[in-house]
Structure formats: C-alpha cells, structure tokens
Amino acid sequence: MIWNKTFQFNLQPYLGFGSVKLNFKSGNRSFGHQTGNDFRIGGNLNYKLDKTVSAFFGLGYVSSNYDVKTAPEFVSFYDNSKMLQINIGIKIN
C-alpha cells in the first residue's frame, strides 16, 4: 500500500512454508541435527509516524514438523514444535 495523508495504517499479512534444520551443540561438541518443514502465518501492522518513520506491531504463528529417529513412544513428543512470535519496533521507510 502506498502511503498518503488518508492512510496512517498499513497491514502486511504473510504466509509461508519452508525447511528447518536444528543443530544440537554444546560448546565445541556436536550432537547431530534434525530436519523438517515449517508453516508460518501472521502479519504486521505499521503506523506511519511521518514520511520516513513507521512504528510496527506483529504477530506470527509457526508450526514445525521434524523427521525424528527415536523410540516409537517418543516420536510424538519430539516430532513437532509450535511457536507464537510477537514483535514491535520502529523502521525507516
């Protein structure tokens, strides 16, 4: 959306799908990794403060599914994660 004098707010929704890789490390020691896919949905609400600066607030939800190799009774515990992301800030347009 192009800013003008009548629009002070701009909503930017997003939707995404991607891959994820988790690396398990402690210090210099590596304990392997997990791979999988994630799905994300959310949006940012921008408020125009002046011609060059905007304040924003955003919410996002991320759901990930991993390829897990473990005992069958543990798969349902380790094969997924869910996350709610909240962000707030100021940006230069």
MARZA-458478 format. One record per residue: y, z, x of N, C-alpha, C in turn; residue in one letter; residue number from 1. Coordinates in steps of 0.001 Angstrom, whole numbers, always signed. Example, Ala and Ser with C-alpha at 12.3 -4.5 7.8 and 13.67 -1.06 7.14 Angstrom:
NODE:nc2:nc3:nc1:cac2:cac3:cac1:cc2:cc3:cc1:resn:resi
NODE:-5690:+7800:+13190:-4500:+7800:+12300:-3300:+7800:+13200:A:1
NODE:-2250:+7080:+12850:-1060:+7140:+13670:+30:+7870:+12900:S:2
//
This chain:
NODE:nc2:nc3:nc1:cac2:cac3:cac1:cc2:cc3:cc1:resn:resi
NODE:-1173:+0:+844:+0:+0:+0:+1233:+0:+887:M:1
NODE:+2200:-802:+584:+3450:-869:+1343:+4396:+194:+800:I:2
NODE:+4989:+941:+1721:+5918:+1988:+1312:+7217:+1378:+786:W:3
NODE:+7749:+1963:-261:+9093:+1641:-720:+9689:+2896:-1335:N:4
NODE:+10877:+2815:-1860:+11548:+4015:-2353:+10872:+4651:-3552:K:5
NODE:+10100:+3903:-4337:+9480:+4463:-5531:+8131:+5114:-5251:T:6
NODE:+7449:+4732:-4179:+6132:+5294:-3871:+6224:+6249:-2685:F:7
NODE:+6076:+7542:-2942:+6076:+8541:-1877:+4649:+8888:-1445:Q:8
NODE:+3660:+8635:-2332:+2265:+8965:-2052:+1451:+7696:-1860:F:9
NODE:+439:+7786:-1006:-477:+6680:-761:-1877:+7263:-645:N:10
NODE:-2801:+6833:-1489:-4185:+7294:-1450:-5027:+6269:-704:L:11
NODE:-5788:+6731:+299:-6642:+5856:+1099:-8097:+6321:+970:Q:12
NODE:-8859:+5753:+38:-10267:+6124:-72:-11093:+5427:+1010:P:13
NODE:-12254:+5993:+1327:-13159:+5329:+2261:-14610:+5589:+1873:Y:14
NODE:-15454:+4683:+2300:-16882:+4720:+2044:-17548:+4140:+3280:L:15
NODE:-18593:+4785:+3774:-19205:+4274:+4995:-20674:+4601:+5123:G:16
NODE:-21341:+3830:+5952:-22743:+4032:+6288:-22875:+3745:+7772:F:17
NODE:-23607:+4583:+8493:-23727:+4363:+9925:-24934:+5058:+10507:G:18
NODE:-25015:+5002:+11817:-26113:+5657:+12519:-25598:+6910:+13209:S:19
NODE:-26513:+7829:+13470:-26165:+9087:+14112:-27203:+9394:+15184:V:20
NODE:-26741:+9984:+16274:-27648:+10435:+17332:-27200:+11828:+17766:K:21
NODE:-28083:+12804:+17634:-27809:+14170:+18055:-28491:+14403:+19396:L:22
NODE:-27726:+14823:+20402:-28274:+15151:+21715:-28348:+16668:+21843:N:23
NODE:-29517:+17180:+22192:-29714:+18618:+22339:-29659:+18967:+23821:F:24
NODE:-28603:+19720:+24215:-28397:+20071:+25617:-27959:+21523:+25723:K:25
NODE:-28256:+22102:+26864:-27758:+23424:+27207:-27431:+23392:+28696:S:26
NODE:-26155:+23464:+29024:-25763:+23329:+30422:-26140:+21947:+30931:G:27
NODE:-26887:+21895:+32028:-27334:+20620:+32600:-28706:+20204:+32080:N:28
NODE:-29312:+20987:+31222:-30657:+20717:+30721:-30624:+19972:+29401:R:29
NODE:-31439:+18939:+29290:-31527:+18159:+28059:-32850:+18481:+27351:S:30
NODE:-32787:+18620:+26037:-33968:+18931:+25237:-34312:+17795:+24273:F:31
NODE:-33825:+16597:+24543:-34138:+15447:+23706:-33035:+15119:+22717:G:32
NODE:-33367:+14290:+21745:-32381:+13856:+20765:-33064:+13504:+19433:H:33
NODE:-32250:+13391:+18408:-32680:+12935:+17082:-31776:+11787:+16668:Q:34
NODE:-32345:+10802:+15993:-31549:+9700:+15461:-31701:+9653:+13949:T:35
NODE:-30804:+8952:+13296:-30873:+8827:+11846:-29730:+7996:+11310:G:36
NODE:-29500:+8138:+10020:-28443:+7405:+9318:-27551:+8378:+8578:N:37
NODE:-26293:+7999:+8419:-25419:+8836:+7601:-24636:+7994:+6600:D:38
NODE:-24252:+8661:+5526:-23455:+8085:+4447:-22245:+8977:+4285:F:39
NODE:-21075:+8376:+4181:-19857:+9173:+4020:-18954:+8586:+2940:R:40
NODE:-18255:+9485:+2261:-17313:+9090:+1220:-16166:+10103:+1227:I:41
NODE:-14968:+9626:+956:-13832:+10537:+933:-12531:+9789:+792:G:42
NODE:-11472:+10482:+1129:-10160:+9862:+1045:-9080:+10732:+1653:G:43
NODE:-7971:+10083:+1963:-6788:+10771:+2477:-5625:+10510:+1541:N:44
NODE:-4815:+11517:+1319:-3599:+11391:+528:-2427:+11554:+1487:L:45
NODE:-1626:+10510:+1607:-462:+10515:+2501:+805:+10724:+1683:N:46
NODE:+1732:+11508:+2226:+3039:+11701:+1604:+4108:+11266:+2603:Y:47
NODE:+4909:+10306:+2209:+5947:+9747:+3081:+7101:+10737:+3208:K:48
NODE:+7329:+11217:+4442:+8449:+12128:+4695:+9734:+11350:+4991:L:49
NODE:+9602:+10271:+5742:+10699:+9330:+5974:+10083:+7987:+6352:D:50
NODE:+10871:+7068:+6920:+10353:+5720:+7206:+9239:+5709:+8243:K:51
NODE:+9195:+6697:+9127:+8222:+6667:+10229:+7211:+7803:+10235:T:52
NODE:+7400:+8830:+9428:+6517:+10001:+9472:+5925:+10274:+8093:V:53
NODE:+4613:+10569:+8081:+3916:+10945:+6854:+3084:+12194:+7101:S:54
NODE:+2948:+13017:+6084:+2022:+14146:+6108:+788:+13697:+5340:A:55
NODE:-391:+14200:+5737:-1599:+13803:+5034:-2545:+14974:+4815:F:56
NODE:-3367:+14834:+3789:-4429:+15772:+3454:-5647:+14932:+3095:F:57
NODE:-6811:+15313:+3570:-8002:+14523:+3270:-9232:+15377:+3043:G:58
NODE:-10145:+14824:+2259:-11457:+15423:+2007:-12510:+14358:+2232:L:59
NODE:-13614:+14757:+2835:-14710:+13825:+3050:-16045:+14531:+2949:G:60
NODE:-17054:+13801:+2519:-18415:+14320:+2414:-19323:+13425:+3245:Y:61
NODE:-20151:+14033:+4091:-21073:+13294:+4944:-22482:+13825:+4707:V:62
NODE:-23410:+12919:+4425:-24824:+13261:+4256:-25622:+12469:+5284:S:63
NODE:-26406:+13167:+6109:-27180:+12514:+7164:-28666:+12781:+6979:S:64
NODE:-29485:+11776:+7283:-30941:+11895:+7276:-31444:+11518:+8659:N:65
NODE:-32339:+12352:+9220:-32809:+12176:+10586:-34292:+11819:+10613:Y:66
NODE:-34672:+11092:+11672:-36081:+10820:+11945:-36608:+12001:+12756:D:67
NODE:-37463:+12816:+12130:-37922:+14060:+12740:-39421:+13984:+13017:V:68
NODE:-39774:+14452:+14211:-41186:+14560:+14568:-41480:+16036:+14813:K:69
NODE:-42022:+16688:+13815:-42355:+18106:+13912:-43499:+18390:+12944:T:70
NODE:-43905:+19621:+12884:-44970:+20015:+11949:-44519:+19726:+10518:A:71
NODE:-45437:+19261:+9674:-45067:+18865:+8296:-44305:+19935:+7517:P:72
NODE:-44607:+21197:+7733:-43924:+22248:+6962:-42458:+22433:+7363:E:73
NODE:-42036:+21862:+8511:-40650:+21986:+8961:-39809:+20739:+8716:F:74
NODE:-40417:+19627:+8341:-39697:+18355:+8199:-38548:+18468:+7203:V:75
NODE:-38780:+19027:+6038:-37730:+19084:+5014:-36549:+19969:+5426:S:76
NODE:-36758:+20870:+6385:-35670:+21722:+6868:-34809:+21000:+7900:F:77
NODE:-35453:+20201:+8767:-34748:+19572:+9885:-34352:+18117:+9664:Y:78
NODE:-34781:+17484:+8600:-34557:+16039:+8471:-33247:+15648:+7791:D:79
NODE:-32362:+16611:+7492:-31109:+16253:+6824:-30009:+17253:+7140:N:80
NODE:-28773:+16813:+6951:-27621:+17708:+7038:-26547:+17190:+6094:S:81
NODE:-25725:+18094:+5625:-24633:+17766:+4716:-23378:+18461:+5239:K:82
NODE:-22224:+17801:+5086:-21000:+18346:+5632:-19812:+17985:+4739:M:83
NODE:-18919:+18937:+4545:-17652:+18708:+3867:-16564:+18785:+4936:L:84
NODE:-15780:+17732:+5069:-14713:+17680:+6063:-13364:+17803:+5357:Q:85
NODE:-12530:+18682:+5865:-11181:+18875:+5344:-10219:+18632:+6490:I:86
NODE:-9193:+17795:+6274:-8223:+17558:+7335:-6810:+17543:+6780:N:87
NODE:-5897:+17943:+7629:-4485:+17999:+7260:-3678:+17717:+8529:I:88
NODE:-2575:+17006:+8388:-1792:+16707:+9574:-564:+15878:+9301:G:89
NODE:+54:+15447:+10381:+1240:+14592:+10340:+951:+13369:+11191:I:90
NODE:+1370:+12194:+10726:+1156:+10983:+11514:+2415:+10125:+11543:K:91
NODE:+2526:+9373:+12633:+3614:+8441:+12825:+3154:+7095:+12279:I:92
NODE:+3899:+6507:+11379:+3529:+5220:+10773:+3869:+4068:+11672:N:93
//
